[in-house]
Amino acid sequence: MEIQGKVKMIGETQTFGSNGFRKREIVLTTEEQYPQHIMVEFVQDKTDLLNNYQVGQNVKISINIRGREWVNPQGETKYFNSIQGWRIENLSEAAPEGMPPVPPAEAFEPATDLNEEDHDDLPF
């Protein structure tokens, strides 16, 4: 699954427990009639993927939805969901790599050396 939006917040990497579990959160604001603020977590080595992004960028994140069951001390069963990201892409208006920039329209001059006696050989 994928989610797109504008980066609202990028948290710091958090480390938990003696095993060194790492987690980093990002919040996206979707661009739709009723914008949603969606928190996506990146874990372990995927936390580094957020290093090159900043607030305000438009991105697309590939996600997995995770769920788990937990029984509290009173014996009640609770369910929790999380959204985990595993890839992030910048959706900015940048030109694709390898493509030369397009010059502005005013850089082109109209042709002035046309001879009206020359006719095209186009069939239409």
Jmol script that loads the backbone (N, CA, C; Angstrom):
load data "model"
ATOM      1  N   MET A   1       0.838  -1.174   0.000  1.00  0.00           N
ATOM      2  CA  MET A   1       0.000   0.000   0.000  1.00  0.00           C
ATOM      3  C   MET A   1       0.889   1.245   0.000  1.00  0.00           C
ATOM      4  N   GLU A   2       0.312   2.355  -0.427  1.00  0.00           N
ATOM      5  CA  GLU A   2       1.058   3.616  -0.454  1.00  0.00           C
ATOM      6  C   GLU A   2       0.182   4.741   0.074  1.00  0.00           C
ATOM      7  N   ILE A   3       0.843   5.745   0.606  1.00  0.00           N
ATOM      8  CA  ILE A   3       0.166   6.941   1.082  1.00  0.00           C
ATOM      9  C   ILE A   3       0.965   8.144   0.599  1.00  0.00           C
ATOM     10  N   GLN A   4       0.247   9.191   0.183  1.00  0.00           N
ATOM     11  CA  GLN A   4       0.911  10.402  -0.307  1.00  0.00           C
ATOM     12  C   GLN A   4       0.451  11.590   0.516  1.00  0.00           C
ATOM     13  N   GLY A   5       1.338  12.564   0.658  1.00  0.00           N
ATOM     14  CA  GLY A   5       0.982  13.777   1.361  1.00  0.00           C
ATOM     15  C   GLY A   5       2.188  14.662   1.569  1.00  0.00           C
ATOM     16  N   LYS A   6       1.940  15.735   2.317  1.00  0.00           N
ATOM     17  CA  LYS A   6       2.991  16.698   2.628  1.00  0.00           C
ATOM     18  C   LYS A   6       3.514  16.410   4.032  1.00  0.00           C
ATOM     19  N   VAL A   7       4.834  16.413   4.186  1.00  0.00           N
ATOM     20  CA  VAL A   7       5.445  16.133   5.484  1.00  0.00           C
ATOM     21  C   VAL A   7       5.088  17.254   6.459  1.00  0.00           C
ATOM     22  N   LYS A   8       4.449  16.873   7.556  1.00  0.00           N
ATOM     23  CA  LYS A   8       4.086  17.838   8.602  1.00  0.00           C
ATOM     24  C   LYS A   8       5.108  17.829   9.731  1.00  0.00           C
ATOM     25  N   MET A   9       5.651  16.640  10.036  1.00  0.00           N
ATOM     26  CA  MET A   9       6.585  16.519  11.155  1.00  0.00           C
ATOM     27  C   MET A   9       7.441  15.278  10.947  1.00  0.00           C
ATOM     28  N   ILE A  10       8.724  15.381  11.315  1.00  0.00           N
ATOM     29  CA  ILE A  10       9.624  14.232  11.346  1.00  0.00           C
ATOM     30  C   ILE A  10      10.246  14.194  12.734  1.00  0.00           C
ATOM     31  N   GLY A  11      10.027  13.098  13.441  1.00  0.00           N
ATOM     32  CA  GLY A  11      10.552  12.961  14.789  1.00  0.00           C
ATOM     33  C   GLY A  11      11.994  12.485  14.803  1.00  0.00           C
ATOM     34  N   GLU A  12      12.577  12.553  15.982  1.00  0.00           N
ATOM     35  CA  GLU A  12      13.931  12.046  16.185  1.00  0.00           C
ATOM     36  C   GLU A  12      13.880  10.523  16.330  1.00  0.00           C
ATOM     37  N   THR A  13      14.987   9.871  16.068  1.00  0.00           N
ATOM     38  CA  THR A  13      15.067   8.420  16.251  1.00  0.00           C
ATOM     39  C   THR A  13      15.042   8.106  17.741  1.00  0.00           C
ATOM     40  N   GLN A  14      14.180   7.168  18.123  1.00  0.00           N
ATOM     41  CA  GLN A  14      14.076   6.732  19.511  1.00  0.00           C
ATOM     42  C   GLN A  14      14.624   5.312  19.608  1.00  0.00           C
ATOM     43  N   THR A  15      15.347   5.033  20.696  1.00  0.00           N
ATOM     44  CA  THR A  15      15.892   3.699  20.927  1.00  0.00           C
ATOM     45  C   THR A  15      15.275   3.145  22.201  1.00  0.00           C
ATOM     46  N   PHE A  16      14.825   1.869  22.142  1.00  0.00           N
ATOM     47  CA  PHE A  16      14.135   1.244  23.277  1.00  0.00           C
ATOM     48  C   PHE A  16      14.822  -0.049  23.681  1.00  0.00           C
ATOM     49  N   GLY A  17      14.822  -0.314  24.981  1.00  0.00           N
ATOM     50  CA  GLY A  17      15.263  -1.598  25.519  1.00  0.00           C
ATOM     51  C   GLY A  17      16.731  -1.904  25.324  1.00  0.00           C
ATOM     52  N   SER A  18      17.111  -3.037  25.889  1.00  0.00           N
ATOM     53  CA  SER A  18      18.510  -3.450  25.824  1.00  0.00           C
ATOM     54  C   SER A  18      18.887  -4.009  24.455  1.00  0.00           C
ATOM     55  N   ASN A  19      17.888  -4.351  23.643  1.00  0.00           N
ATOM     56  CA  ASN A  19      18.190  -4.891  22.312  1.00  0.00           C
ATOM     57  C   ASN A  19      18.399  -3.793  21.272  1.00  0.00           C
ATOM     58  N   GLY A  20      18.199  -2.524  21.650  1.00  0.00           N
ATOM     59  CA  GLY A  20      18.464  -1.408  20.746  1.00  0.00           C
ATOM     60  C   GLY A  20      17.424  -1.194  19.665  1.00  0.00           C
ATOM     61  N   PHE A  21      16.164  -1.589  19.918  1.00  0.00           N
ATOM     62  CA  PHE A  21      15.093  -1.377  18.942  1.00  0.00           C
ATOM     63  C   PHE A  21      14.970   0.120  18.649  1.00  0.00           C
ATOM     64  N   ARG A  22      14.969   0.477  17.349  1.00  0.00           N
ATOM     65  CA  ARG A  22      14.899   1.882  16.947  1.00  0.00           C
ATOM     66  C   ARG A  22      13.599   2.157  16.205  1.00  0.00           C
ATOM     67  N   LYS A  23      13.048   3.364  16.438  1.00  0.00           N
ATOM     68  CA  LYS A  23      11.812   3.786  15.790  1.00  0.00           C
ATOM     69  C   LYS A  23      11.879   5.279  15.518  1.00  0.00           C
ATOM     70  N   ARG A  24      11.325   5.694  14.368  1.00  0.00           N
ATOM     71  CA  ARG A  24      11.258   7.110  14.013  1.00  0.00           C
ATOM     72  C   ARG A  24       9.919   7.357  13.342  1.00  0.00           C
ATOM     73  N   GLU A  25       9.255   8.443  13.733  1.00  0.00           N
ATOM     74  CA  GLU A  25       7.920   8.732  13.228  1.00  0.00           C
ATOM     75  C   GLU A  25       7.912   9.933  12.292  1.00  0.00           C
ATOM     76  N   ILE A  26       7.035   9.862  11.299  1.00  0.00           N
ATOM     77  CA  ILE A  26       6.805  10.966  10.376  1.00  0.00           C
ATOM     78  C   ILE A  26       5.289  11.150  10.285  1.00  0.00           C
ATOM     79  N   VAL A  27       4.850  12.396  10.192  1.00  0.00           N
ATOM     80  CA  VAL A  27       3.429  12.681  10.037  1.00  0.00           C
ATOM     81  C   VAL A  27       3.222  13.317   8.670  1.00  0.00           C
ATOM     82  N   LEU A  28       2.302  12.738   7.890  1.00  0.00           N
ATOM     83  CA  LEU A  28       1.927  13.278   6.583  1.00  0.00           C
ATOM     84  C   LEU A  28       0.544  13.880   6.676  1.00  0.00           C
ATOM     85  N   THR A  29       0.344  14.982   5.964  1.00  0.00           N
ATOM     86  CA  THR A  29      -0.987  15.546   5.815  1.00  0.00           C
ATOM     87  C   THR A  29      -1.430  15.247   4.394  1.00  0.00           C
ATOM     88  N   THR A  30      -2.528  14.496   4.272  1.00  0.00           N
ATOM     89  CA  THR A  30      -3.015  14.132   2.949  1.00  0.00           C
ATOM     90  C   THR A  30      -3.636  15.351   2.286  1.00  0.00           C
ATOM     91  N   GLU A  31      -3.651  15.326   0.956  1.00  0.00           N
ATOM     92  CA  GLU A  31      -4.222  16.442   0.198  1.00  0.00           C
ATOM     93  C   GLU A  31      -5.513  15.970  -0.436  1.00  0.00           C
ATOM     94  N   GLU A  32      -6.601  16.113   0.304  1.00  0.00           N
ATOM     95  CA  GLU A  32      -7.925  15.717  -0.152  1.00  0.00           C
ATOM     96  C   GLU A  32      -8.945  16.662   0.466  1.00  0.00           C
ATOM     97  N   GLN A  33     -10.223  16.453   0.197  1.00  0.00           N
ATOM     98  CA  GLN A  33     -11.238  17.377   0.694  1.00  0.00           C
ATOM     99  C   GLN A  33     -11.164  17.532   2.217  1.00  0.00           C
ATOM    100  N   TYR A  34     -10.977  16.443   2.917  1.00  0.00           N
ATOM    101  CA  TYR A  34     -10.828  16.477   4.371  1.00  0.00           C
ATOM    102  C   TYR A  34      -9.443  15.928   4.708  1.00  0.00           C
ATOM    103  N   PRO A  35      -8.403  16.782   4.723  1.00  0.00           N
ATOM    104  CA  PRO A  35      -7.029  16.315   4.951  1.00  0.00           C
ATOM    105  C   PRO A  35      -6.899  15.544   6.267  1.00  0.00           C
ATOM    106  N   GLN A  36      -6.118  14.496   6.217  1.00  0.00           N
ATOM    107  CA  GLN A  36      -5.865  13.665   7.381  1.00  0.00           C
ATOM    108  C   GLN A  36      -4.394  13.783   7.760  1.00  0.00           C
ATOM    109  N   HIS A  37      -4.121  13.714   9.057  1.00  0.00           N
ATOM    110  CA  HIS A  37      -2.747  13.737   9.557  1.00  0.00           C
ATOM    111  C   HIS A  37      -2.419  12.296   9.951  1.00  0.00           C
ATOM    112  N   ILE A  38      -1.603  11.643   9.141  1.00  0.00           N
ATOM    113  CA  ILE A  38      -1.316  10.218   9.307  1.00  0.00           C
ATOM    114  C   ILE A  38       0.109  10.034   9.817  1.00  0.00           C
ATOM    115  N   MET A  39       0.231   9.340  10.955  1.00  0.00           N
ATOM    116  CA  MET A  39       1.541   9.050  11.517  1.00  0.00           C
ATOM    117  C   MET A  39       2.013   7.700  10.995  1.00  0.00           C
ATOM    118  N   VAL A  40       3.221   7.681  10.435  1.00  0.00           N
ATOM    119  CA  VAL A  40       3.833   6.457   9.914  1.00  0.00           C
ATOM    120  C   VAL A  40       5.139   6.261  10.668  1.00  0.00           C
ATOM    121  N   GLU A  41       5.391   5.040  11.100  1.00  0.00           N
ATOM    122  CA  GLU A  41       6.642   4.778  11.811  1.00  0.00           C
ATOM    123  C   GLU A  41       7.585   3.965  10.938  1.00  0.00           C
ATOM    124  N   PHE A  42       8.857   4.329  11.015  1.00  0.00           N
ATOM    125  CA  PHE A  42       9.925   3.580  10.365  1.00  0.00           C
ATOM    126  C   PHE A  42      10.731   2.941  11.484  1.00  0.00           C
ATOM    127  N   VAL A  43      11.079   1.656  11.347  1.00  0.00           N
ATOM    128  CA  VAL A  43      11.780   0.948  12.424  1.00  0.00           C
ATOM    129  C   VAL A  43      13.119   0.397  11.964  1.00  0.00           C
ATOM    130  N   GLN A  44      13.984   0.170  12.948  1.00  0.00           N
ATOM    131  CA  GLN A  44      15.320  -0.391  12.779  1.00  0.00           C
ATOM    132  C   GLN A  44      16.119   0.370  11.717  1.00  0.00           C
ATOM    133  N   ASP A  45      16.685  -0.304  10.724  1.00  0.00           N
ATOM    134  CA  ASP A  45      17.538   0.361   9.736  1.00  0.00           C
ATOM    135  C   ASP A  45      16.745   1.295   8.820  1.00  0.00           C
ATOM    136  N   LYS A  46      15.434   1.171   8.770  1.00  0.00           N
ATOM    137  CA  LYS A  46      14.604   2.040   7.914  1.00  0.00           C
ATOM    138  C   LYS A  46      14.493   3.457   8.481  1.00  0.00           C
ATOM    139  N   THR A  47      14.869   3.672   9.752  1.00  0.00           N
ATOM    140  CA  THR A  47      14.801   5.022  10.330  1.00  0.00           C
ATOM    141  C   THR A  47      15.702   5.990   9.569  1.00  0.00           C
ATOM    142  N   ASP A  48      16.801   5.485   9.006  1.00  0.00           N
ATOM    143  CA  ASP A  48      17.737   6.337   8.270  1.00  0.00           C
ATOM    144  C   ASP A  48      17.153   6.868   6.964  1.00  0.00           C
ATOM    145  N   LEU A  49      16.102   6.244   6.440  1.00  0.00           N
ATOM    146  CA  LEU A  49      15.490   6.703   5.192  1.00  0.00           C
ATOM    147  C   LEU A  49      14.929   8.118   5.324  1.00  0.00           C
ATOM    148  N   LEU A  50      14.613   8.546   6.536  1.00  0.00           N
ATOM    149  CA  LEU A  50      14.010   9.864   6.745  1.00  0.00           C
ATOM    150  C   LEU A  50      15.037  10.985   6.825  1.00  0.00           C
ATOM    151  N   ASN A  51      16.331  10.661   6.831  1.00  0.00           N
ATOM    152  CA  ASN A  51      17.373  11.674   6.994  1.00  0.00           C
ATOM    153  C   ASN A  51      17.369  12.736   5.905  1.00  0.00           C
ATOM    154  N   ASN A  52      16.966  12.393   4.691  1.00  0.00           N
ATOM    155  CA  ASN A  52      17.043  13.328   3.570  1.00  0.00           C
ATOM    156  C   ASN A  52      15.741  14.066   3.300  1.00  0.00           C
ATOM    157  N   TYR A  53      14.801  13.998   4.220  1.00  0.00           N
ATOM    158  CA  TYR A  53      13.499  14.650   4.023  1.00  0.00           C
ATOM    159  C   TYR A  53      13.284  15.719   5.068  1.00  0.00           C
ATOM    160  N   GLN A  54      12.413  16.689   4.725  1.00  0.00           N
ATOM    161  CA  GLN A  54      12.135  17.776   5.658  1.00  0.00           C
ATOM    162  C   GLN A  54      10.683  18.201   5.554  1.00  0.00           C
ATOM    163  N   VAL A  55      10.245  18.950   6.549  1.00  0.00           N
ATOM    164  CA  VAL A  55       8.868  19.440   6.615  1.00  0.00           C
ATOM    165  C   VAL A  55       8.549  20.242   5.357  1.00  0.00           C
ATOM    166  N   GLY A  56       7.361  20.011   4.812  1.00  0.00           N
ATOM    167  CA  GLY A  56       6.894  20.732   3.637  1.00  0.00           C
ATOM    168  C   GLY A  56       7.044  19.982   2.328  1.00  0.00           C
ATOM    169  N   GLN A  57       7.859  18.932   2.301  1.00  0.00           N
ATOM    170  CA  GLN A  57       8.048  18.170   1.070  1.00  0.00           C
ATOM    171  C   GLN A  57       6.841  17.278   0.801  1.00  0.00           C
ATOM    172  N   ASN A  58       6.509  17.098  -0.476  1.00  0.00           N
ATOM    173  CA  ASN A  58       5.487  16.136  -0.880  1.00  0.00           C
ATOM    174  C   ASN A  58       6.173  14.801  -1.110  1.00  0.00           C
ATOM    175  N   VAL A  59       5.642  13.752  -0.469  1.00  0.00           N
ATOM    176  CA  VAL A  59       6.268  12.439  -0.543  1.00  0.00           C
ATOM    177  C   VAL A  59       5.224  11.351  -0.750  1.00  0.00           C
ATOM    178  N   LYS A  60       5.718  10.185  -1.165  1.00  0.00           N
ATOM    179  CA  LYS A  60       4.912   8.973  -1.244  1.00  0.00           C
ATOM    180  C   LYS A  60       5.629   7.934  -0.396  1.00  0.00           C
ATOM    181  N   ILE A  61       4.894   7.313   0.521  1.00  0.00           N
ATOM    182  CA  ILE A  61       5.476   6.313   1.418  1.00  0.00           C
ATOM    183  C   ILE A  61       4.808   4.969   1.160  1.00  0.00           C
ATOM    184  N   SER A  62       5.622   3.939   0.967  1.00  0.00           N
ATOM    185  CA  SER A  62       5.124   2.567   0.868  1.00  0.00           C
ATOM    186  C   SER A  62       4.977   2.046   2.289  1.00  0.00           C
ATOM    187  N   ILE A  63       3.800   1.491   2.604  1.00  0.00           N
ATOM    188  CA  ILE A  63       3.504   1.112   3.987  1.00  0.00           C
ATOM    189  C   ILE A  63       2.988  -0.317   4.099  1.00  0.00           C
ATOM    190  N   ASN A  64       3.103  -0.836   5.310  1.00  0.00           N
ATOM    191  CA  ASN A  64       2.444  -2.071   5.728  1.00  0.00           C
ATOM    192  C   ASN A  64       1.622  -1.729   6.961  1.00  0.00           C
ATOM    193  N   ILE A  65       0.429  -2.279   7.055  1.00  0.00           N
ATOM    194  CA  ILE A  65      -0.400  -2.090   8.251  1.00  0.00           C
ATOM    195  C   ILE A  65      -0.178  -3.302   9.136  1.00  0.00           C
ATOM    196  N   ARG A  66       0.170  -3.046  10.386  1.00  0.00           N
ATOM    197  CA  ARG A  66       0.455  -4.106  11.350  1.00  0.00           C
ATOM    198  C   ARG A  66      -0.603  -4.071  12.456  1.00  0.00           C
ATOM    199  N   GLY A  67      -0.954  -5.228  12.975  1.00  0.00           N
ATOM    200  CA  GLY A  67      -1.909  -5.316  14.081  1.00  0.00           C
ATOM    201  C   GLY A  67      -1.414  -6.320  15.101  1.00  0.00           C
ATOM    202  N   ARG A  68      -1.788  -6.072  16.353  1.00  0.00           N
ATOM    203  CA  ARG A  68      -1.402  -7.039  17.384  1.00  0.00           C
ATOM    204  C   ARG A  68      -2.464  -7.101  18.468  1.00  0.00           C
ATOM    205  N   GLU A  69      -2.471  -8.196  19.164  1.00  0.00           N
ATOM    206  CA  GLU A  69      -3.415  -8.435  20.243  1.00  0.00           C
ATOM    207  C   GLU A  69      -2.657  -8.378  21.565  1.00  0.00           C
ATOM    208  N   TRP A  70      -3.304  -7.809  22.596  1.00  0.00           N
ATOM    209  CA  TRP A  70      -2.681  -7.712  23.920  1.00  0.00           C
ATOM    210  C   TRP A  70      -3.746  -7.967  24.969  1.00  0.00           C
ATOM    211  N   VAL A  71      -3.418  -8.761  25.965  1.00  0.00           N
ATOM    212  CA  VAL A  71      -4.340  -9.028  27.069  1.00  0.00           C
ATOM    213  C   VAL A  71      -3.820  -8.270  28.281  1.00  0.00           C
ATOM    214  N   ASN A  72      -4.658  -7.358  28.813  1.00  0.00           N
ATOM    215  CA  ASN A  72      -4.224  -6.542  29.959  1.00  0.00           C
ATOM    216  C   ASN A  72      -4.300  -7.366  31.247  1.00  0.00           C
ATOM    217  N   PRO A  73      -3.779  -6.814  32.344  1.00  0.00           N
ATOM    218  CA  PRO A  73      -3.769  -7.573  33.612  1.00  0.00           C
ATOM    219  C   PRO A  73      -5.163  -7.973  34.106  1.00  0.00           C
ATOM    220  N   GLN A  74      -6.207  -7.285  33.665  1.00  0.00           N
ATOM    221  CA  GLN A  74      -7.574  -7.645  34.067  1.00  0.00           C
ATOM    222  C   GLN A  74      -8.171  -8.732  33.167  1.00  0.00           C
ATOM    223  N   GLY A  75      -7.390  -9.193  32.190  1.00  0.00           N
ATOM    224  CA  GLY A  75      -7.851 -10.259  31.319  1.00  0.00           C
ATOM    225  C   GLY A  75      -8.613  -9.782  30.089  1.00  0.00           C
ATOM    226  N   GLU A  76      -8.698  -8.457  29.892  1.00  0.00           N
ATOM    227  CA  GLU A  76      -9.393  -7.919  28.717  1.00  0.00           C
ATOM    228  C   GLU A  76      -8.447  -7.928  27.520  1.00  0.00           C
ATOM    229  N   THR A  77      -8.967  -8.325  26.377  1.00  0.00           N
ATOM    230  CA  THR A  77      -8.167  -8.353  25.156  1.00  0.00           C
ATOM    231  C   THR A  77      -8.305  -7.018  24.431  1.00  0.00           C
ATOM    232  N   LYS A  78      -7.180  -6.449  24.076  1.00  0.00           N
ATOM    233  CA  LYS A  78      -7.138  -5.176  23.339  1.00  0.00           C
ATOM    234  C   LYS A  78      -6.405  -5.416  22.025  1.00  0.00           C
ATOM    235  N   TYR A  79      -6.755  -4.603  21.015  1.00  0.00           N
ATOM    236  CA  TYR A  79      -6.115  -4.700  19.709  1.00  0.00           C
ATOM    237  C   TYR A  79      -5.510  -3.359  19.336  1.00  0.00           C
ATOM    238  N   PHE A  80      -4.310  -3.400  18.752  1.00  0.00           N
ATOM    239  CA  PHE A  80      -3.596  -2.189  18.365  1.00  0.00           C
ATOM    240  C   PHE A  80      -3.144  -2.309  16.913  1.00  0.00           C
ATOM    241  N   ASN A  81      -3.187  -1.201  16.211  1.00  0.00           N
ATOM    242  CA  ASN A  81      -2.715  -1.139  14.825  1.00  0.00           C
ATOM    243  C   ASN A  81      -1.567  -0.149  14.729  1.00  0.00           C
ATOM    244  N   SER A  82      -0.693  -0.384  13.774  1.00  0.00           N
ATOM    245  CA  SER A  82       0.364   0.576  13.480  1.00  0.00           C
ATOM    246  C   SER A  82       0.588   0.584  11.969  1.00  0.00           C
ATOM    247  N   ILE A  83       1.095   1.705  11.484  1.00  0.00           N
ATOM    248  CA  ILE A  83       1.409   1.862  10.066  1.00  0.00           C
ATOM    249  C   ILE A  83       2.920   1.969   9.969  1.00  0.00           C
ATOM    250  N   GLN A  84       3.541   0.991   9.311  1.00  0.00           N
ATOM    251  CA  GLN A  84       4.998   0.976   9.190  1.00  0.00           C
ATOM    252  C   GLN A  84       5.413   1.286   7.760  1.00  0.00           C
ATOM    253  N   GLY A  85       6.311   2.257   7.620  1.00  0.00           N
ATOM    254  CA  GLY A  85       6.853   2.602   6.318  1.00  0.00           C
ATOM    255  C   GLY A  85       8.098   1.797   6.020  1.00  0.00           C
ATOM    256  N   TRP A  86       8.303   1.498   4.744  1.00  0.00           N
ATOM    257  CA  TRP A  86       9.508   0.770   4.347  1.00  0.00           C
ATOM    258  C   TRP A  86      10.196   1.401   3.140  1.00  0.00           C
ATOM    259  N   ARG A  87       9.557   2.395   2.529  1.00  0.00           N
ATOM    260  CA  ARG A  87      10.185   3.147   1.435  1.00  0.00           C
ATOM    261  C   ARG A  87       9.528   4.524   1.393  1.00  0.00           C
ATOM    262  N   ILE A  88      10.315   5.548   1.027  1.00  0.00           N
ATOM    263  CA  ILE A  88       9.795   6.897   0.902  1.00  0.00           C
ATOM    264  C   ILE A  88      10.391   7.518  -0.358  1.00  0.00           C
ATOM    265  N   GLU A  89       9.542   8.236  -1.114  1.00  0.00           N
ATOM    266  CA  GLU A  89       9.969   8.871  -2.356  1.00  0.00           C
ATOM    267  C   GLU A  89       9.552  10.330  -2.350  1.00  0.00           C
ATOM    268  N   ASN A  90      10.430  11.174  -2.862  1.00  0.00           N
ATOM    269  CA  ASN A  90      10.139  12.602  -2.993  1.00  0.00           C
ATOM    270  C   ASN A  90       9.252  12.808  -4.218  1.00  0.00           C
ATOM    271  N   LEU A  91       8.175  13.582  -4.076  1.00  0.00           N
ATOM    272  CA  LEU A  91       7.287  13.869  -5.195  1.00  0.00           C
ATOM    273  C   LEU A  91       7.404  15.311  -5.657  1.00  0.00           C
ATOM    274  N   SER A  92       8.519  15.962  -5.347  1.00  0.00           N
ATOM    275  CA  SER A  92       8.705  17.364  -5.730  1.00  0.00           C
ATOM    276  C   SER A  92       8.687  17.518  -7.235  1.00  0.00           C
ATOM    277  N   GLU A  93       8.585  18.742  -7.682  1.00  0.00           N
ATOM    278  CA  GLU A  93       8.521  19.071  -9.099  1.00  0.00           C
ATOM    279  C   GLU A  93       9.900  19.071  -9.748  1.00  0.00           C
ATOM    280  N   ALA A  94      10.780  18.215  -9.309  1.00  0.00           N
ATOM    281  CA  ALA A  94      12.143  18.183  -9.865  1.00  0.00           C
ATOM    282  C   ALA A  94      12.137  17.476 -11.212  1.00  0.00           C
ATOM    283  N   ALA A  95      13.044  17.885 -12.091  1.00  0.00           N
ATOM    284  CA  ALA A  95      13.185  17.225 -13.392  1.00  0.00           C
ATOM    285  C   ALA A  95      13.801  15.851 -13.172  1.00  0.00           C
ATOM    286  N   PRO A  96      13.378  14.862 -13.944  1.00  0.00           N
ATOM    287  CA  PRO A  96      13.964  13.531 -13.801  1.00  0.00           C
ATOM    288  C   PRO A  96      15.461  13.571 -14.098  1.00  0.00           C
ATOM    289  N   GLU A  97      16.207  12.704 -13.428  1.00  0.00           N
ATOM    290  CA  GLU A  97      17.650  12.663 -13.642  1.00  0.00           C
ATOM    291  C   GLU A  97      17.954  12.333 -15.090  1.00  0.00           C
ATOM    292  N   GLY A  98      18.980  12.974 -15.627  1.00  0.00           N
ATOM    293  CA  GLY A  98      19.392  12.713 -16.986  1.00  0.00           C
ATOM    294  C   GLY A  98      18.658  13.549 -18.021  1.00  0.00           C
ATOM    295  N   MET A  99      17.637  14.268 -17.610  1.00  0.00           N
ATOM    296  CA  MET A  99      16.877  15.104 -18.542  1.00  0.00           C
ATOM    297  C   MET A  99      17.427  16.527 -18.478  1.00  0.00           C
ATOM    298  N   PRO A 100      17.759  17.127 -19.618  1.00  0.00           N
ATOM    299  CA  PRO A 100      18.239  18.502 -19.590  1.00  0.00           C
ATOM    300  C   PRO A 100      17.090  19.453 -19.241  1.00  0.00           C
ATOM    301  N   PRO A 101      17.391  20.590 -18.609  1.00  0.00           N
ATOM    302  CA  PRO A 101      16.321  21.523 -18.285  1.00  0.00           C
ATOM    303  C   PRO A 101      15.710  22.104 -19.558  1.00  0.00           C
ATOM    304  N   VAL A 102      14.422  22.395 -19.508  1.00  0.00           N
ATOM    305  CA  VAL A 102      13.730  22.970 -20.657  1.00  0.00           C
ATOM    306  C   VAL A 102      13.917  24.480 -20.611  1.00  0.00           C
ATOM    307  N   PRO A 103      14.428  25.092 -21.707  1.00  0.00           N
ATOM    308  CA  PRO A 103      14.609  26.547 -21.693  1.00  0.00           C
ATOM    309  C   PRO A 103      13.257  27.251 -21.704  1.00  0.00           C
ATOM    310  N   PRO A 104      13.184  28.468 -21.164  1.00  0.00           N
ATOM    311  CA  PRO A 104      11.921  29.198 -21.168  1.00  0.00           C
ATOM    312  C   PRO A 104      11.487  29.514 -22.598  1.00  0.00           C
ATOM    313  N   ALA A 105      10.176  29.710 -22.810  1.00  0.00           N
ATOM    314  CA  ALA A 105       9.615  29.935 -24.146  1.00  0.00           C
ATOM    315  C   ALA A 105      10.215  31.166 -24.817  1.00  0.00           C
ATOM    316  N   GLU A 106      10.545  32.192 -24.035  1.00  0.00           N
ATOM    317  CA  GLU A 106      11.090  33.414 -24.644  1.00  0.00           C
ATOM    318  C   GLU A 106      12.500  33.210 -25.191  1.00  0.00           C
ATOM    319  N   ALA A 107      13.113  32.065 -24.949  1.00  0.00           N
ATOM    320  CA  ALA A 107      14.444  31.789 -25.476  1.00  0.00           C
ATOM    321  C   ALA A 107      14.398  31.411 -26.958  1.00  0.00           C
ATOM    322  N   PHE A 108      13.207  31.105 -27.448  1.00  0.00           N
ATOM    323  CA  PHE A 108      13.068  30.722 -28.844  1.00  0.00           C
ATOM    324  C   PHE A 108      12.680  31.935 -29.683  1.00  0.00           C
ATOM    325  N   GLU A 109      13.394  32.158 -30.792  1.00  0.00           N
ATOM    326  CA  GLU A 109      13.114  33.266 -31.710  1.00  0.00           C
ATOM    327  C   GLU A 109      12.329  32.728 -32.896  1.00  0.00           C
ATOM    328  N   PRO A 110      11.350  33.476 -33.402  1.00  0.00           N
ATOM    329  CA  PRO A 110      10.636  33.016 -34.585  1.00  0.00           C
ATOM    330  C   PRO A 110      11.557  33.037 -35.796  1.00  0.00           C
ATOM    331  N   ALA A 111      11.335  32.135 -36.709  1.00  0.00           N
ATOM    332  CA  ALA A 111      12.143  32.071 -37.927  1.00  0.00           C
ATOM    333  C   ALA A 111      11.851  33.283 -38.800  1.00  0.00           C
ATOM    334  N   THR A 112      12.906  33.908 -39.349  1.00  0.00           N
ATOM    335  CA  THR A 112      12.733  35.098 -40.198  1.00  0.00           C
ATOM    336  C   THR A 112      13.241  34.862 -41.609  1.00  0.00           C
ATOM    337  N   ASP A 113      13.846  33.724 -41.861  1.00  0.00           N
ATOM    338  CA  ASP A 113      14.438  33.470 -43.165  1.00  0.00           C
ATOM    339  C   ASP A 113      13.564  32.581 -44.049  1.00  0.00           C
ATOM    340  N   LEU A 114      12.251  32.685 -43.891  1.00  0.00           N
ATOM    341  CA  LEU A 114      11.348  31.870 -44.683  1.00  0.00           C
ATOM    342  C   LEU A 114      11.082  32.525 -46.033  1.00  0.00           C
ATOM    343  N   ASN A 115      11.033  31.743 -47.068  1.00  0.00           N
ATOM    344  CA  ASN A 115      10.729  32.220 -48.411  1.00  0.00           C
ATOM    345  C   ASN A 115       9.347  31.699 -48.771  1.00  0.00           C
ATOM    346  N   GLU A 116       8.423  32.600 -49.088  1.00  0.00           N
ATOM    347  CA  GLU A 116       7.058  32.182 -49.369  1.00  0.00           C
ATOM    348  C   GLU A 116       6.957  31.301 -50.596  1.00  0.00           C
ATOM    349  N   GLU A 117       7.934  31.349 -51.472  1.00  0.00           N
ATOM    350  CA  GLU A 117       7.879  30.523 -52.671  1.00  0.00           C
ATOM    351  C   GLU A 117       8.207  29.053 -52.367  1.00  0.00           C
ATOM    352  N   ASP A 118       8.932  28.853 -51.240  1.00  0.00           N
ATOM    353  CA  ASP A 118       9.198  27.474 -50.839  1.00  0.00           C
ATOM    354  C   ASP A 118       7.897  26.897 -50.300  1.00  0.00           C
ATOM    355  N   HIS A 119       7.552  25.712 -50.708  1.00  0.00           N
ATOM    356  CA  HIS A 119       6.325  25.097 -50.222  1.00  0.00           C
ATOM    357  C   HIS A 119       6.675  23.756 -49.581  1.00  0.00           C
ATOM    358  N   ASP A 120       5.836  23.384 -48.633  1.00  0.00           N
ATOM    359  CA  ASP A 120       6.132  22.140 -47.963  1.00  0.00           C
ATOM    360  C   ASP A 120       5.751  20.986 -48.864  1.00  0.00           C
ATOM    361  N   ASP A 121       6.296  19.856 -48.473  1.00  0.00           N
ATOM    362  CA  ASP A 121       5.922  18.644 -49.188  1.00  0.00           C
ATOM    363  C   ASP A 121       5.024  17.783 -48.299  1.00  0.00           C
ATOM    364  N   LEU A 122       4.429  18.433 -47.291  1.00  0.00           N
ATOM    365  CA  LEU A 122       3.525  17.686 -46.409  1.00  0.00           C
ATOM    366  C   LEU A 122       2.180  17.496 -47.127  1.00  0.00           C
ATOM    367  N   PRO A 123       1.557  16.356 -46.969  1.00  0.00           N
ATOM    368  CA  PRO A 123       0.309  16.076 -47.690  1.00  0.00           C
ATOM    369  C   PRO A 123      -0.927  16.731 -47.090  1.00  0.00           C
ATOM    370  N   PHE A 124      -0.806  17.538 -46.107  1.00  0.00           N
ATOM    371  CA  PHE A 124      -2.005  18.174 -45.530  1.00  0.00           C
ATOM    372  C   PHE A 124      -1.796  19.642 -45.302  1.00  0.00           C
TER     373      PHE A 124
END
end "model"
wireframe off; spacefill off
backbone 0.3
color backbone group
